[in-house]
Amino acid sequence: MIFYAITDPQNFSFISMDTDLKRIARKANMIVYRDKENPDYHLYAEHFVTQARHYPFDKVLLHGAVDLAWKLKADGVHLTSRQFSDIAAAKELGLFVIISCHTVEEAKSAEMLGADMITYSPVFATPNKGKPLGLGALKELKGIISLPIIALGGILTQAEVNACQSAGASGFASIRFFQ
């Protein structure tokens, strides 16, 4: 089961980076540096990739920045649902690609375009993310595509992790689970 930590200013700080990475690494086997508001993302990303390599993460990813992920030798990139056109470029650079999907059509496109994995969200209720898709939709999607599906959205407890796994998810991603 993949335990995928998404960093966010609410659960990760460069002031306490080593403490935060150590805490996250106790539970997560993959991590992505995400900070949508940081104008100096590229500078912080370099520091993040270097420091995250000191922990036992299977994959260290950057959010949405294909060229930067390649330049910094991150394992891959987590693309937004508006970045389907970037999948081919990321794959050509040898990057592992996860893309955010919210519909069956998006998931099918991700598979056709060569993504390695998708997040599917929101599975459970989560702030500002709309109506949850639910475990039934997750299970249904598992029967439609062959890509690994990472459940995302409102996953706060081990019981919710277990429910996602039972519905066919290969893993889950969360911000708050890793706080």
JOWOQUI-V460621 format. One record per backbone hydrogen bond with DSSP energy under -1.0 kcal/mol. CO is the residue of the C=O (numbers start at 0). NH is the residue of the N-H. E is the energy in kcal/mol with one decimal. If there is no record, write none. Layout:
CO,NH,E
CO,NH,E
//
This chain:
1,171,-2.5
2,28,-2.5
2,29,-1.6
3,173,-1.9
4,31,-2.0
7,10,-2.3
7,11,-1.6
15,19,-2.9
16,20,-3.3
17,21,-2.3
18,22,-2.3
19,23,-2.7
20,24,-2.8
23,26,-1.6
23,27,-3.2
28,57,-3.0
29,4,-2.8
30,60,-2.8
31,6,-2.4
32,62,-1.6
37,40,-1.3
39,43,-2.0
40,44,-3.0
41,45,-1.4
42,46,-1.3
43,47,-2.8
44,48,-2.8
45,49,-2.1
46,50,-2.5
47,51,-3.2
48,52,-1.4
50,53,-1.7
51,54,-1.8
54,56,-1.6
58,30,-2.0
59,74,-2.2
59,75,-1.0
60,32,-2.1
61,77,-2.6
64,68,-2.5
65,69,-2.2
66,70,-2.7
67,71,-2.6
68,73,-2.5
69,72,-1.1
74,95,-2.2
75,61,-1.7
76,97,-2.3
77,63,-2.4
78,99,-2.2
79,82,-1.9
82,85,-2.0
83,86,-1.4
85,89,-2.2
86,90,-2.5
87,91,-2.5
88,92,-1.3
89,94,-2.4
90,93,-1.7
95,76,-2.6
96,115,-1.9
96,116,-1.5
97,78,-3.3
98,118,-1.9
100,120,-1.9
102,106,-2.0
103,107,-2.6
104,108,-2.2
105,109,-2.7
106,110,-2.1
107,111,-2.5
108,112,-2.6
109,114,-2.5
116,98,-1.4
117,149,-2.8
118,100,-2.6
119,151,-1.9
121,132,-4.0
122,133,-1.4
125,128,-1.5
133,137,-1.4
134,138,-2.6
135,139,-2.4
136,140,-2.5
137,141,-1.8
140,143,-1.8
140,144,-2.1
147,117,-2.0
148,169,-2.4
148,170,-1.1
149,119,-2.4
150,172,-2.8
151,122,-2.4
152,123,-2.2
156,160,-1.9
157,161,-2.8
158,162,-2.0
159,163,-2.1
160,164,-2.2
161,165,-2.5
162,166,-1.4
163,168,-2.4
164,167,-1.6
169,1,-2.1
170,150,-2.4
171,3,-2.7
173,5,-2.4
175,178,-1.6
//
